[in-house]
Amino acid sequence: MKWLGIQQAWQAGQKLWRSCLGAITFYTCIPIPMSWGLEFERIARWAPVVGLFIGVILAVLDAVLQQLGVPNLTRSGIIVVSWVALTGGLHLDGVMDTADGLGVQDPKRRLEVMADSVTGAFGAMAAIALLLLKMAALTDIETHRWLALITVAGWGRWGQVVAISMYPYLKPTGKGAFHKQGIQVPQDSLWGAFLLLGVCGLPLGVNRGSLELAVISAGGGCAIALLTGFWFYRQLGGHTGDTYGAVVEWTEALLLCLLTIFL
């Protein structure tokens, strides 16, 4: 019986690991061989973890560029471009499609416009505005850039999980439909929130005077993620795969702007 229990635990752990790898494959351009037995069922629960993973990669790249003497503005530009490259523009595409849809005056045509692969003027403007905000905010952040990159990427994807959990999905099929079908409420949102709260508290282990930074990172990230998802819900009456991506990107950009005040 004891051996049977250990075997079951091992199989459950392997399933979780393959699911996590599936999430990394889905949400990023990091190549992971399919021969590793990737699983894509319920991968949305891993979105905050993937965000933290992306943030760590960007933070390491930022530190390397700083050691090489790359100026702050150029370094921030490289980080933002690398950010888009790591995700293959998956979420940025959602920003553009969502902006094109919201630019239509007739609410009944918004989903139709969002499904069109051609990027319109509103989508182009939204992408430019978002990338400029990220680059400007990163340039203004002089200390704890590593924390900023890690936490904003995590909270952005937690906002996506909350949007999937709380709001109706507006299409019978689509890229985001299987996320909605596989989400478990409320545990998938709660465990991600606790994980991110712990990450936001990391500065306290180094400097007790960083309490304000920890509170702003945690409270601000949570509030912006929730409000961003709610705003898109109010505009459209629900969410799609495109708005999930828009929640990620706008939460990241707005939280970075907030952190400029304190960093």
Number of C-alpha atoms within 10 A of each C-alpha: 6 6 8 9 10 11 12 11 12 12 12 12 12 13 16 17 15 19 22 24 23 24 23 25 20 18 21 20 15 14 9 13 10 11 6 10 15 20 18 19 18 20 22 31 27 23 26 26 22 23 25 23 16 22 22 18 18 23 20 12 17 21 14 13 18 13 9 9 10 14 11 17 14 12 20 22 18 17 22 17 13 16 19 16 14 17 18 15 17 20 22 23 21 24 28 28 32 29 26 25 26 21 16 15 9 9 14 11 12 19 20 10 20 25 15 12 10 11 15 17 11 19 24 16 13 19 19 12 12 18 19 15 18 22 22 18 21 26 18 18 19 12 11 14 20 17 20 23 24 22 26 29 30 29 34 32 29 33 35 29 30 25 28 29 22 17 17 14 22 16 14 7 11 14 11 21 17 16 21 22 13 16 20 16 13 11 12 19 23 15 15 23 20 11 14 24 20 12 18 23 18 14 17 14 9 9 9 9 11 14 15 13 19 20 14 16 26 21 14 20 29 20 14 22 28 20 15 22 27 20 13 21 19 10 11 18 14 20 28 29 25 25 29 25 26 28 32 28 28 25 31 27 24 21 26 29 19 16 22 17 10 14 15
